[in-house]
Amino acid sequence: MQKIIPNLWFDGNAKEATEYYLSIFKDGKIINTTYYPLTESEGLADFQQILRVRFSRLSSKF
């Protein structure tokens, strides 16, 4: 059976929100950060804006 993975949406400030969240709950860490592509030919270019920040807290991944 597949586990449910929660999704938290931070529009435009994912990195800052994740860092704040993890500063409150000391038992978490950032797993990786994914950025939008640099050029339109690679996809949805948005000048290196953050697309997704994956992090964990205890045994849960977000």
mmCIF file as Biopython writes it, N, C-alpha, C and O atoms, coordinates in Angstrom:
data_model
#
loop_
_atom_site.group_PDB
_atom_site.id
_atom_site.type_symbol
_atom_site.label_atom_id
_atom_site.label_alt_id
_atom_site.label_comp_id
_atom_site.label_asym_id
_atom_site.label_entity_id
_atom_site.label_seq_id
_atom_site.pdbx_PDB_ins_code
_atom_site.Cartn_x
_atom_site.Cartn_y
_atom_site.Cartn_z
_atom_site.occupancy
_atom_site.B_iso_or_equiv
_atom_site.auth_seq_id
_atom_site.auth_asym_id
_atom_site.pdbx_PDB_model_num
ATOM 1   N N  . MET A ? 1  ? 0.838  -1.187 0.000   1.0 0.0 1  A 1 
ATOM 2   C CA . MET A ? 1  ? 0.000  0.000  0.000   1.0 0.0 1  A 1 
ATOM 3   C C  . MET A ? 1  ? 0.881  1.249  0.000   1.0 0.0 1  A 1 
ATOM 4   O O  . MET A ? 1  ? 1.833  1.336  0.776   1.0 0.0 1  A 1 
ATOM 5   N N  . GLN A ? 2  ? 0.569  2.212  -0.865  1.0 0.0 2  A 1 
ATOM 6   C CA . GLN A ? 2  ? 1.335  3.429  -0.973  1.0 0.0 2  A 1 
ATOM 7   C C  . GLN A ? 2  ? 1.006  4.375  0.173   1.0 0.0 2  A 1 
ATOM 8   O O  . GLN A ? 2  ? -0.150 4.506  0.573   1.0 0.0 2  A 1 
ATOM 9   N N  . LYS A ? 3  ? 2.047  5.038  0.700   1.0 0.0 3  A 1 
ATOM 10  C CA . LYS A ? 3  ? 1.856  6.002  1.779   1.0 0.0 3  A 1 
ATOM 11  C C  . LYS A ? 3  ? 1.427  7.345  1.210   1.0 0.0 3  A 1 
ATOM 12  O O  . LYS A ? 3  ? 1.753  7.684  0.072   1.0 0.0 3  A 1 
ATOM 13  N N  . ILE A ? 4  ? 0.703  8.096  2.001   1.0 0.0 4  A 1 
ATOM 14  C CA . ILE A ? 4  ? 0.313  9.451  1.634   1.0 0.0 4  A 1 
ATOM 15  C C  . ILE A ? 4  ? 1.452  10.385 2.023   1.0 0.0 4  A 1 
ATOM 16  O O  . ILE A ? 4  ? 1.936  10.340 3.154   1.0 0.0 4  A 1 
ATOM 17  N N  . ILE A ? 5  ? 1.883  11.233 1.086   1.0 0.0 5  A 1 
ATOM 18  C CA . ILE A ? 5  ? 2.935  12.212 1.358   1.0 0.0 5  A 1 
ATOM 19  C C  . ILE A ? 5  ? 2.297  13.593 1.382   1.0 0.0 5  A 1 
ATOM 20  O O  . ILE A ? 5  ? 1.778  14.043 0.361   1.0 0.0 5  A 1 
ATOM 21  N N  . PRO A ? 6  ? 2.324  14.280 2.532   1.0 0.0 6  A 1 
ATOM 22  C CA . PRO A ? 6  ? 1.714  15.605 2.624   1.0 0.0 6  A 1 
ATOM 23  C C  . PRO A ? 6  ? 2.423  16.608 1.717   1.0 0.0 6  A 1 
ATOM 24  O O  . PRO A ? 6  ? 3.613  16.467 1.435   1.0 0.0 6  A 1 
ATOM 25  N N  . ASN A ? 7  ? 1.697  17.604 1.271   1.0 0.0 7  A 1 
ATOM 26  C CA . ASN A ? 7  ? 2.236  18.662 0.441   1.0 0.0 7  A 1 
ATOM 27  C C  . ASN A ? 7  ? 1.907  19.998 1.096   1.0 0.0 7  A 1 
ATOM 28  O O  . ASN A ? 7  ? 0.744  20.289 1.376   1.0 0.0 7  A 1 
ATOM 29  N N  . LEU A ? 8  ? 2.925  20.803 1.337   1.0 0.0 8  A 1 
ATOM 30  C CA . LEU A ? 8  ? 2.733  22.150 1.868   1.0 0.0 8  A 1 
ATOM 31  C C  . LEU A ? 8  ? 3.048  23.127 0.751   1.0 0.0 8  A 1 
ATOM 32  O O  . LEU A ? 8  ? 4.094  23.016 0.112   1.0 0.0 8  A 1 
ATOM 33  N N  . TRP A ? 9  ? 2.156  24.089 0.500   1.0 0.0 9  A 1 
ATOM 34  C CA . TRP A ? 9  ? 2.328  25.026 -0.601  1.0 0.0 9  A 1 
ATOM 35  C C  . TRP A ? 9  ? 2.741  26.391 -0.056  1.0 0.0 9  A 1 
ATOM 36  O O  . TRP A ? 9  ? 2.037  26.993 0.755   1.0 0.0 9  A 1 
ATOM 37  N N  . PHE A ? 10 ? 3.903  26.866 -0.520  1.0 0.0 10 A 1 
ATOM 38  C CA . PHE A ? 10 ? 4.389  28.195 -0.149  1.0 0.0 10 A 1 
ATOM 39  C C  . PHE A ? 10 ? 4.632  28.951 -1.442  1.0 0.0 10 A 1 
ATOM 40  O O  . PHE A ? 10 ? 5.655  28.734 -2.092  1.0 0.0 10 A 1 
ATOM 41  N N  . ASP A ? 11 ? 3.739  29.818 -1.826  1.0 0.0 11 A 1 
ATOM 42  C CA . ASP A ? 11 ? 3.783  30.496 -3.117  1.0 0.0 11 A 1 
ATOM 43  C C  . ASP A ? 11 ? 4.823  31.606 -3.121  1.0 0.0 11 A 1 
ATOM 44  O O  . ASP A ? 11 ? 4.593  32.686 -2.575  1.0 0.0 11 A 1 
ATOM 45  N N  . GLY A ? 12 ? 5.973  31.335 -3.741  1.0 0.0 12 A 1 
ATOM 46  C CA . GLY A ? 12 ? 7.012  32.348 -3.894  1.0 0.0 12 A 1 
ATOM 47  C C  . GLY A ? 12 ? 8.018  32.423 -2.770  1.0 0.0 12 A 1 
ATOM 48  O O  . GLY A ? 12 ? 9.006  33.146 -2.893  1.0 0.0 12 A 1 
ATOM 49  N N  . ASN A ? 13 ? 7.813  31.713 -1.688  1.0 0.0 13 A 1 
ATOM 50  C CA . ASN A ? 13 ? 8.761  31.793 -0.571  1.0 0.0 13 A 1 
ATOM 51  C C  . ASN A ? 13 ? 8.996  30.420 0.070   1.0 0.0 13 A 1 
ATOM 52  O O  . ASN A ? 13 ? 9.086  30.304 1.292   1.0 0.0 13 A 1 
ATOM 53  N N  . ALA A ? 14 ? 9.093  29.400 -0.757  1.0 0.0 14 A 1 
ATOM 54  C CA . ALA A ? 14 ? 9.231  28.029 -0.248  1.0 0.0 14 A 1 
ATOM 55  C C  . ALA A ? 14 ? 10.490 27.847 0.593   1.0 0.0 14 A 1 
ATOM 56  O O  . ALA A ? 14 ? 10.444 27.218 1.650   1.0 0.0 14 A 1 
ATOM 57  N N  . LYS A ? 15 ? 11.602 28.386 0.136   1.0 0.0 15 A 1 
ATOM 58  C CA . LYS A ? 15 ? 12.867 28.218 0.867   1.0 0.0 15 A 1 
ATOM 59  C C  . LYS A ? 15 ? 12.781 28.864 2.254   1.0 0.0 15 A 1 
ATOM 60  O O  . LYS A ? 15 ? 13.139 28.248 3.258   1.0 0.0 15 A 1 
ATOM 61  N N  . GLU A ? 16 ? 12.309 30.093 2.294   1.0 0.0 16 A 1 
ATOM 62  C CA . GLU A ? 16 ? 12.201 30.804 3.569   1.0 0.0 16 A 1 
ATOM 63  C C  . GLU A ? 16 ? 11.212 30.123 4.503   1.0 0.0 16 A 1 
ATOM 64  O O  . GLU A ? 16 ? 11.474 29.989 5.698   1.0 0.0 16 A 1 
ATOM 65  N N  . ALA A ? 17 ? 10.079 29.693 3.963   1.0 0.0 17 A 1 
ATOM 66  C CA . ALA A ? 17 ? 9.070  29.016 4.780   1.0 0.0 17 A 1 
ATOM 67  C C  . ALA A ? 17 ? 9.596  27.696 5.326   1.0 0.0 17 A 1 
ATOM 68  O O  . ALA A ? 17 ? 9.362  27.358 6.486   1.0 0.0 17 A 1 
ATOM 69  N N  . THR A ? 18 ? 10.304 26.956 4.489   1.0 0.0 18 A 1 
ATOM 70  C CA . THR A ? 18 ? 10.870 25.680 4.939   1.0 0.0 18 A 1 
ATOM 71  C C  . THR A ? 18 ? 11.910 25.908 6.029   1.0 0.0 18 A 1 
ATOM 72  O O  . THR A ? 18 ? 11.915 25.204 7.039   1.0 0.0 18 A 1 
ATOM 73  N N  . GLU A ? 19 ? 12.785 26.880 5.834   1.0 0.0 19 A 1 
ATOM 74  C CA . GLU A ? 19 ? 13.804 27.181 6.855   1.0 0.0 19 A 1 
ATOM 75  C C  . GLU A ? 19 ? 13.145 27.607 8.165   1.0 0.0 19 A 1 
ATOM 76  O O  . GLU A ? 19 ? 13.598 27.212 9.240   1.0 0.0 19 A 1 
ATOM 77  N N  . TYR A ? 20 ? 12.086 28.404 8.089   1.0 0.0 20 A 1 
ATOM 78  C CA . TYR A ? 20 ? 11.379 28.809 9.301   1.0 0.0 20 A 1 
ATOM 79  C C  . TYR A ? 20 ? 10.740 27.606 9.992   1.0 0.0 20 A 1 
ATOM 80  O O  . TYR A ? 20 ? 10.864 27.441 11.205  1.0 0.0 20 A 1 
ATOM 81  N N  . TYR A ? 21 ? 10.064 26.777 9.222   1.0 0.0 21 A 1 
ATOM 82  C CA . TYR A ? 21 ? 9.419  25.571 9.752   1.0 0.0 21 A 1 
ATOM 83  C C  . TYR A ? 21 ? 10.445 24.677 10.453  1.0 0.0 21 A 1 
ATOM 84  O O  . TYR A ? 21 ? 10.195 24.168 11.545  1.0 0.0 21 A 1 
ATOM 85  N N  . LEU A ? 22 ? 11.600 24.494 9.811   1.0 0.0 22 A 1 
ATOM 86  C CA . LEU A ? 22 ? 12.628 23.637 10.399  1.0 0.0 22 A 1 
ATOM 87  C C  . LEU A ? 22 ? 13.338 24.286 11.585  1.0 0.0 22 A 1 
ATOM 88  O O  . LEU A ? 22 ? 13.927 23.589 12.411  1.0 0.0 22 A 1 
ATOM 89  N N  . SER A ? 23 ? 13.287 25.622 11.675  1.0 0.0 23 A 1 
ATOM 90  C CA . SER A ? 23 ? 13.879 26.278 12.850  1.0 0.0 23 A 1 
ATOM 91  C C  . SER A ? 23 ? 13.023 26.045 14.088  1.0 0.0 23 A 1 
ATOM 92  O O  . SER A ? 23 ? 13.530 26.070 15.210  1.0 0.0 23 A 1 
ATOM 93  N N  . ILE A ? 24 ? 11.731 25.821 13.891  1.0 0.0 24 A 1 
ATOM 94  C CA . ILE A ? 24 ? 10.825 25.548 15.000  1.0 0.0 24 A 1 
ATOM 95  C C  . ILE A ? 24 ? 10.931 24.085 15.428  1.0 0.0 24 A 1 
ATOM 96  O O  . ILE A ? 24 ? 10.978 23.777 16.619  1.0 0.0 24 A 1 
ATOM 97  N N  . PHE A ? 25 ? 10.966 23.187 14.439  1.0 0.0 25 A 1 
ATOM 98  C CA . PHE A ? 25 ? 11.066 21.752 14.689  1.0 0.0 25 A 1 
ATOM 99  C C  . PHE A ? 25 ? 12.484 21.312 14.366  1.0 0.0 25 A 1 
ATOM 100 O O  . PHE A ? 25 ? 12.806 21.045 13.208  1.0 0.0 25 A 1 
ATOM 101 N N  . LYS A ? 26 ? 13.320 21.237 15.371  1.0 0.0 26 A 1 
ATOM 102 C CA . LYS A ? 26 ? 14.756 21.006 15.191  1.0 0.0 26 A 1 
ATOM 103 C C  . LYS A ? 26 ? 15.106 19.628 14.632  1.0 0.0 26 A 1 
ATOM 104 O O  . LYS A ? 26 ? 16.250 19.407 14.235  1.0 0.0 26 A 1 
ATOM 105 N N  . ASP A ? 27 ? 14.163 18.707 14.591  1.0 0.0 27 A 1 
ATOM 106 C CA . ASP A ? 27 ? 14.462 17.338 14.169  1.0 0.0 27 A 1 
ATOM 107 C C  . ASP A ? 27 ? 14.257 17.127 12.674  1.0 0.0 27 A 1 
ATOM 108 O O  . ASP A ? 27 ? 14.104 15.987 12.236  1.0 0.0 27 A 1 
ATOM 109 N N  . GLY A ? 28 ? 14.249 18.199 11.877  1.0 0.0 28 A 1 
ATOM 110 C CA . GLY A ? 28 ? 14.035 18.077 10.435  1.0 0.0 28 A 1 
ATOM 111 C C  . GLY A ? 28 ? 15.248 18.518 9.653   1.0 0.0 28 A 1 
ATOM 112 O O  . GLY A ? 28 ? 16.195 19.074 10.209  1.0 0.0 28 A 1 
ATOM 113 N N  . LYS A ? 29 ? 15.211 18.261 8.330   1.0 0.0 29 A 1 
ATOM 114 C CA . LYS A ? 29 ? 16.300 18.697 7.460   1.0 0.0 29 A 1 
ATOM 115 C C  . LYS A ? 29 ? 15.785 18.813 6.029   1.0 0.0 29 A 1 
ATOM 116 O O  . LYS A ? 29 ? 14.830 18.140 5.639   1.0 0.0 29 A 1 
ATOM 117 N N  . ILE A ? 30 ? 16.438 19.682 5.254   1.0 0.0 30 A 1 
ATOM 118 C CA . ILE A ? 30 ? 16.127 19.830 3.839   1.0 0.0 30 A 1 
ATOM 119 C C  . ILE A ? 30 ? 16.778 18.678 3.095   1.0 0.0 30 A 1 
ATOM 120 O O  . ILE A ? 30 ? 17.966 18.406 3.272   1.0 0.0 30 A 1 
ATOM 121 N N  . ILE A ? 31 ? 15.988 17.995 2.252   1.0 0.0 31 A 1 
ATOM 122 C CA . ILE A ? 31 ? 16.497 16.870 1.467   1.0 0.0 31 A 1 
ATOM 123 C C  . ILE A ? 31 ? 17.092 17.375 0.159   1.0 0.0 31 A 1 
ATOM 124 O O  . ILE A ? 31 ? 18.225 17.034 -0.180  1.0 0.0 31 A 1 
ATOM 125 N N  . ASN A ? 32 ? 16.333 18.189 -0.582  1.0 0.0 32 A 1 
ATOM 126 C CA . ASN A ? 32 ? 16.855 18.802 -1.799  1.0 0.0 32 A 1 
ATOM 127 C C  . ASN A ? 32 ? 15.990 19.977 -2.223  1.0 0.0 32 A 1 
ATOM 128 O O  . ASN A ? 32 ? 14.861 20.140 -1.760  1.0 0.0 32 A 1 
ATOM 129 N N  . THR A ? 33 ? 16.548 20.799 -3.119  1.0 0.0 33 A 1 
ATOM 130 C CA . THR A ? 33 ? 15.853 21.953 -3.667  1.0 0.0 33 A 1 
ATOM 131 C C  . THR A ? 33 ? 15.881 21.831 -5.185  1.0 0.0 33 A 1 
ATOM 132 O O  . THR A ? 33 ? 16.940 21.606 -5.770  1.0 0.0 33 A 1 
ATOM 133 N N  . THR A ? 34 ? 14.717 21.979 -5.829  1.0 0.0 34 A 1 
ATOM 134 C CA . THR A ? 34 ? 14.599 21.910 -7.277  1.0 0.0 34 A 1 
ATOM 135 C C  . THR A ? 34 ? 14.233 23.293 -7.793  1.0 0.0 34 A 1 
ATOM 136 O O  . THR A ? 34 ? 13.365 23.966 -7.238  1.0 0.0 34 A 1 
ATOM 137 N N  . TYR A ? 35 ? 14.909 23.712 -8.868  1.0 0.0 35 A 1 
ATOM 138 C CA . TYR A ? 35 ? 14.682 25.034 -9.450  1.0 0.0 35 A 1 
ATOM 139 C C  . TYR A ? 35 ? 14.001 24.904 -10.813 1.0 0.0 35 A 1 
ATOM 140 O O  . TYR A ? 35 ? 14.108 23.871 -11.475 1.0 0.0 35 A 1 
ATOM 141 N N  . TYR A ? 36 ? 13.303 25.957 -11.221 1.0 0.0 36 A 1 
ATOM 142 C CA . TYR A ? 36 ? 12.766 26.013 -12.575 1.0 0.0 36 A 1 
ATOM 143 C C  . TYR A ? 36 ? 13.943 26.009 -13.544 1.0 0.0 36 A 1 
ATOM 144 O O  . TYR A ? 36 ? 15.040 26.429 -13.175 1.0 0.0 36 A 1 
ATOM 145 N N  . PRO A ? 37 ? 13.736 25.540 -14.788 1.0 0.0 37 A 1 
ATOM 146 C CA . PRO A ? 37 ? 14.812 25.560 -15.785 1.0 0.0 37 A 1 
ATOM 147 C C  . PRO A ? 37 ? 15.263 26.987 -16.107 1.0 0.0 37 A 1 
ATOM 148 O O  . PRO A ? 37 ? 14.543 27.951 -15.846 1.0 0.0 37 A 1 
ATOM 149 N N  . LEU A ? 38 ? 16.469 27.106 -16.678 1.0 0.0 38 A 1 
ATOM 150 C CA . LEU A ? 38 ? 17.022 28.413 -17.028 1.0 0.0 38 A 1 
ATOM 151 C C  . LEU A ? 38 ? 16.473 28.976 -18.329 1.0 0.0 38 A 1 
ATOM 152 O O  . LEU A ? 38 ? 16.381 30.193 -18.490 1.0 0.0 38 A 1 
ATOM 153 N N  . THR A ? 39 ? 16.107 28.094 -19.263 1.0 0.0 39 A 1 
ATOM 154 C CA . THR A ? 39 ? 15.659 28.567 -20.567 1.0 0.0 39 A 1 
ATOM 155 C C  . THR A ? 39 ? 14.279 28.015 -20.894 1.0 0.0 39 A 1 
ATOM 156 O O  . THR A ? 39 ? 13.850 27.003 -20.341 1.0 0.0 39 A 1 
ATOM 157 N N  . GLU A ? 40 ? 13.594 28.699 -21.803 1.0 0.0 40 A 1 
ATOM 158 C CA . GLU A ? 40 ? 12.267 28.243 -22.211 1.0 0.0 40 A 1 
ATOM 159 C C  . GLU A ? 40 ? 12.335 26.913 -22.940 1.0 0.0 40 A 1 
ATOM 160 O O  . GLU A ? 40 ? 11.391 26.126 -22.879 1.0 0.0 40 A 1 
ATOM 161 N N  . SER A ? 41 ? 13.462 26.645 -23.644 1.0 0.0 41 A 1 
ATOM 162 C CA . SER A ? 41 ? 13.593 25.376 -24.362 1.0 0.0 41 A 1 
ATOM 163 C C  . SER A ? 41 ? 13.675 24.187 -23.404 1.0 0.0 41 A 1 
ATOM 164 O O  . SER A ? 41 ? 13.371 23.061 -23.798 1.0 0.0 41 A 1 
ATOM 165 N N  . GLU A ? 42 ? 14.081 24.417 -22.157 1.0 0.0 42 A 1 
ATOM 166 C CA . GLU A ? 42 ? 14.144 23.359 -21.147 1.0 0.0 42 A 1 
ATOM 167 C C  . GLU A ? 42 ? 12.814 23.164 -20.439 1.0 0.0 42 A 1 
ATOM 168 O O  . GLU A ? 42 ? 12.625 22.168 -19.741 1.0 0.0 42 A 1 
ATOM 169 N N  . GLY A ? 43 ? 11.898 24.094 -20.606 1.0 0.0 43 A 1 
ATOM 170 C CA . GLY A ? 43 ? 10.613 23.998 -19.920 1.0 0.0 43 A 1 
ATOM 171 C C  . GLY A ? 43 ? 10.138 25.355 -19.452 1.0 0.0 43 A 1 
ATOM 172 O O  . GLY A ? 43 ? 10.334 26.354 -20.144 1.0 0.0 43 A 1 
ATOM 173 N N  . LEU A ? 44 ? 9.529  25.404 -18.312 1.0 0.0 44 A 1 
ATOM 174 C CA . LEU A ? 44 ? 8.962  26.640 -17.770 1.0 0.0 44 A 1 
ATOM 175 C C  . LEU A ? 44 ? 10.038 27.496 -17.118 1.0 0.0 44 A 1 
ATOM 176 O O  . LEU A ? 44 ? 10.233 27.434 -15.904 1.0 0.0 44 A 1 
ATOM 177 N N  . ALA A ? 45 ? 10.730 28.286 -17.912 1.0 0.0 45 A 1 
ATOM 178 C CA . ALA A ? 45 ? 11.814 29.120 -17.384 1.0 0.0 45 A 1 
ATOM 179 C C  . ALA A ? 45 ? 11.261 30.206 -16.466 1.0 0.0 45 A 1 
ATOM 180 O O  . ALA A ? 45 ? 10.266 30.854 -16.791 1.0 0.0 45 A 1 
ATOM 181 N N  . ASP A ? 46 ? 11.904 30.398 -15.329 1.0 0.0 46 A 1 
ATOM 182 C CA . ASP A ? 46 ? 11.482 31.432 -14.386 1.0 0.0 46 A 1 
ATOM 183 C C  . ASP A ? 46 ? 12.676 31.973 -13.610 1.0 0.0 46 A 1 
ATOM 184 O O  . ASP A ? 46 ? 12.584 32.204 -12.404 1.0 0.0 46 A 1 
ATOM 185 N N  . PHE A ? 47 ? 13.794 32.174 -14.297 1.0 0.0 47 A 1 
ATOM 186 C CA . PHE A ? 47 ? 14.964 32.835 -13.741 1.0 0.0 47 A 1 
ATOM 187 C C  . PHE A ? 47 ? 15.449 32.228 -12.421 1.0 0.0 47 A 1 
ATOM 188 O O  . PHE A ? 47 ? 15.707 32.945 -11.455 1.0 0.0 47 A 1 
ATOM 189 N N  . GLN A ? 48 ? 15.568 30.920 -12.396 1.0 0.0 48 A 1 
ATOM 190 C CA . GLN A ? 48 ? 16.088 30.183 -11.240 1.0 0.0 48 A 1 
ATOM 191 C C  . GLN A ? 48 ? 15.219 30.328 -9.992  1.0 0.0 48 A 1 
ATOM 192 O O  . GLN A ? 48 ? 15.732 30.265 -8.874  1.0 0.0 48 A 1 
ATOM 193 N N  . GLN A ? 49 ? 13.936 30.518 -10.165 1.0 0.0 49 A 1 
ATOM 194 C CA . GLN A ? 49 ? 13.023 30.498 -9.030  1.0 0.0 49 A 1 
ATOM 195 C C  . GLN A ? 49 ? 12.944 29.068 -8.491  1.0 0.0 49 A 1 
ATOM 196 O O  . GLN A ? 49 ? 13.080 28.107 -9.248  1.0 0.0 49 A 1 
ATOM 197 N N  . ILE A ? 50 ? 12.728 28.936 -7.214  1.0 0.0 50 A 1 
ATOM 198 C CA . ILE A ? 50 ? 12.598 27.612 -6.605  1.0 0.0 50 A 1 
ATOM 199 C C  . ILE A ? 50 ? 11.266 27.009 -6.997  1.0 0.0 50 A 1 
ATOM 200 O O  . ILE A ? 50 ? 10.216 27.640 -6.871  1.0 0.0 50 A 1 
ATOM 201 N N  . LEU A ? 51 ? 11.325 25.784 -7.472  1.0 0.0 51 A 1 
ATOM 202 C CA . LEU A ? 51 ? 10.128 25.041 -7.850  1.0 0.0 51 A 1 
ATOM 203 C C  . LEU A ? 51 ? 9.629  24.206 -6.680  1.0 0.0 51 A 1 
ATOM 204 O O  . LEU A ? 51 ? 8.430  24.172 -6.403  1.0 0.0 51 A 1 
ATOM 205 N N  . ARG A ? 52 ? 10.570 23.515 -5.976  1.0 0.0 52 A 1 
ATOM 206 C CA . ARG A ? 52 ? 10.170 22.622 -4.892  1.0 0.0 52 A 1 
ATOM 207 C C  . ARG A ? 52 ? 11.307 22.483 -3.885  1.0 0.0 52 A 1 
ATOM 208 O O  . ARG A ? 52 ? 12.479 22.412 -4.256  1.0 0.0 52 A 1 
ATOM 209 N N  . VAL A ? 53 ? 10.945 22.447 -2.618  1.0 0.0 53 A 1 
ATOM 210 C CA . VAL A ? 53 ? 11.884 22.137 -1.538  1.0 0.0 53 A 1 
ATOM 211 C C  . VAL A ? 53 ? 11.353 20.900 -0.846  1.0 0.0 53 A 1 
ATOM 212 O O  . VAL A ? 53 ? 10.247 20.906 -0.306  1.0 0.0 53 A 1 
ATOM 213 N N  . ARG A ? 54 ? 12.143 19.839 -0.864  1.0 0.0 54 A 1 
ATOM 214 C CA . ARG A ? 54 ? 11.756 18.603 -0.172  1.0 0.0 54 A 1 
ATOM 215 C C  . ARG A ? 54 ? 12.472 18.578 1.169   1.0 0.0 54 A 1 
ATOM 216 O O  . ARG A ? 54 ? 13.674 18.833 1.247   1.0 0.0 54 A 1 
ATOM 217 N N  . PHE A ? 55 ? 11.721 18.266 2.227   1.0 0.0 55 A 1 
ATOM 218 C CA . PHE A ? 55 ? 12.331 18.185 3.551   1.0 0.0 55 A 1 
ATOM 219 C C  . PHE A ? 55 ? 11.679 17.072 4.348   1.0 0.0 55 A 1 
ATOM 220 O O  . PHE A ? 55 ? 10.620 16.558 3.987   1.0 0.0 55 A 1 
ATOM 221 N N  . SER A ? 56 ? 12.328 16.717 5.426   1.0 0.0 56 A 1 
ATOM 222 C CA . SER A ? 56 ? 11.789 15.679 6.295   1.0 0.0 56 A 1 
ATOM 223 C C  . SER A ? 56 ? 11.760 16.172 7.724   1.0 0.0 56 A 1 
ATOM 224 O O  . SER A ? 56 ? 12.540 17.034 8.129   1.0 0.0 56 A 1 
ATOM 225 N N  . ARG A ? 57 ? 10.851 15.609 8.463   1.0 0.0 57 A 1 
ATOM 226 C CA . ARG A ? 57 ? 10.727 15.867 9.901   1.0 0.0 57 A 1 
ATOM 227 C C  . ARG A ? 57 ? 10.285 14.568 10.536  1.0 0.0 57 A 1 
ATOM 228 O O  . ARG A ? 57 ? 9.262  13.997 10.157  1.0 0.0 57 A 1 
ATOM 229 N N  . LEU A ? 58 ? 11.062 14.099 11.507  1.0 0.0 58 A 1 
ATOM 230 C CA . LEU A ? 58 ? 10.857 12.766 12.074  1.0 0.0 58 A 1 
ATOM 231 C C  . LEU A ? 58 ? 10.892 11.762 10.927  1.0 0.0 58 A 1 
ATOM 232 O O  . LEU A ? 58 ? 11.886 11.724 10.202  1.0 0.0 58 A 1 
ATOM 233 N N  . SER A ? 59 ? 9.881  10.968 10.731  1.0 0.0 59 A 1 
ATOM 234 C CA . SER A ? 59 ? 9.890  10.004 9.632   1.0 0.0 59 A 1 
ATOM 235 C C  . SER A ? 59 ? 9.015  10.453 8.467   1.0 0.0 59 A 1 
ATOM 236 O O  . SER A ? 59 ? 8.801  9.686  7.529   1.0 0.0 59 A 1 
ATOM 237 N N  . SER A ? 60 ? 8.503  11.688 8.510   1.0 0.0 60 A 1 
ATOM 238 C CA . SER A ? 60 ? 7.631  12.191 7.452   1.0 0.0 60 A 1 
ATOM 239 C C  . SER A ? 60 ? 8.412  13.031 6.462   1.0 0.0 60 A 1 
ATOM 240 O O  . SER A ? 60 ? 9.294  13.799 6.845   1.0 0.0 60 A 1 
ATOM 241 N N  . LYS A ? 61 ? 8.081  12.882 5.171   1.0 0.0 61 A 1 
ATOM 242 C CA . LYS A ? 61 ? 8.694  13.692 4.124   1.0 0.0 61 A 1 
ATOM 243 C C  . LYS A ? 61 ? 7.650  14.634 3.570   1.0 0.0 61 A 1 
ATOM 244 O O  . LYS A ? 61 ? 6.482  14.276 3.419   1.0 0.0 61 A 1 
ATOM 245 N N  . PHE A ? 62 ? 8.093  15.858 3.265   1.0 0.0 62 A 1 
ATOM 246 C CA . PHE A ? 62 ? 7.213  16.897 2.732   1.0 0.0 62 A 1 
ATOM 247 C C  . PHE A ? 62 ? 7.791  17.425 1.430   1.0 0.0 62 A 1 
ATOM 248 O O  . PHE A ? 62 ? 7.205  18.311 0.809   1.0 0.0 62 A 1 
#
